[in-house]
Amino acid sequence: MKKFFIILLMLLALPAAAPGQTGKQSGAPVSPYVDLITAALEAGDQEKALSLATEALLSLDGKNKAFVYSTRGLIYYQMGKNAEAFSDINEAARLAPDDPLPFETRGAINNAAGKTAFAILDFDRAIELGSTEPDVYTQRGEIHLMRNNRAAAAKMFNRALELDPENTEALFQRAYLISSSGCFDNARADYEKVINRVPDDARALNNRGIVLGWTARFDDAIRDFREAILIDIKYSSAWSNLGYTLYQKGDIAAALTAYDKAEETGRGNPYPICNRAEAYFSQGDLDKTRGAVKRCIKAAEDDPRFSTDEALYIEIVKRMRKLLDGSTSIPGYDELIAAADKAYENNNRLEAIINYALAYMKKPSGARAAFGMGKTYDRLGKYSYAAGFLTQYLAINPGGADALEAAAILDRIAARDSICAK
């Protein structure tokens, strides 16, 4: 979540900082006008703040003038006057080319407007000039994360937290990043810091629930998802995740009810549609599984991003459809595991992952399926999924025959990009 619409107050360094804010911005000058403009903004009087900023520009010079240009530019931006906003902030950068503030300001505006390439230039310049604004590092980290520059993203989030250890957005983004490397304990700790600081952050509750689910703490995960839904009844992802965790516990009826809510609140959300197929598959309901599989494949066709992000999953669902065509029954767990083991031994990784996945869908509490999924995803380079299933395997069956191998793979995944170290 971008925090641009509170960054104006952050850059003005209000006396009472909002959650995630730090103290006085490094480039802020001392001027009576700053206090007056700040008071007007606190009162929600943009027109008065704008008038004061314009008046201030007649009597200030140098860095002070640049600061007010940045401020007025942000006010213009919030008023929808983009041309005036960029004109003012460009003037601020001209007047104070060695001050990070104009670049922080322009970078935030460009990022909010989706002009990522320009935002990168401004954020990098602000950082080069020694910016001490945590949100600059957080937003730059988010851009790195979007481009899968994981190590660079971790560096930015860590720097933001050095500047402000309680910055909730940096904590949230770092937790999301490190959880994808299987560092679930570290991720949970970061999410808990966010929740302790902002108890009604439904995103953090939802994501902590996902982390708890990977460690087979299903009851705790369900509690988090339900709390997120209480905060935001239309939170489709939380409904979907609740359904999936209930399915993992074997409560199919409750899972299907949650999927209904997920579809109702998130029109076009493909996850509950596809997860419904898994629930019916585990029940052995041939007709309902066929219908849900057909809907899942259609949802993927209608959602190019889902088709790209979950390409392998869609292949698994298509194999399910092929498996069920003309069949009078759904294969059993042991039959699917045997087929998966044989494919894995023959180094046919795609065939192995498909059959392990179908076995897991049939019996999500099955340790052999979880371990098979984890080790095969590792071979396929899908490390976040590998970490999740192997962690779940160890939680389900800590003394299992494959526990040492699972732990060794997890250690290797965690070390591959060093992002788990905080």
KAZISUL-V598999 format. One line per field, one symbol per residue. ss: DSSP state (H for helix, E for strand, C for the rest). A space follows every 50 residues. Layout:
BEGIN
ss: ???
END
This chain:
BEGIN
ss: CCCHHHHHHHHCCCCCCCCCCCCCCCCCCCCHHHHHHHHHHHCCCHHHHH HHHHHHHCCCCHHHHHHHHHHHHHHHHHCCCHHHHHHHHHHHHHHCCCCH HHHHHHHHHHHHCCCHHHHHHHHHHHHHCCCCCHHHHHHHHHHHHHCCCH HHHHHHHHHHHHHCCCCHHHHHHHHHHHHCCCCHHHHHHHHHHHHHHCCC CHHHHHHHHHHHHHCCCHHHHHHHHHHHHHHCCCCHHHHHHHHHHHHHCC CHHHHHHHHHHHHHHCCCCHHHHHHHHHHHHHHCCHHHHHHHHHHHHHHH HHCHHHHHHCHHHHHHHHHHHHHHCCCCCCCCHHHHHHHHHHHHHCCCHH HHHHHHHHHHHHCCCCHHHHHHHHHHHHHCCCHHHHHHHHHHHHHHCCCC CCHHHHHHHHHHHHHCCCCCCC
END
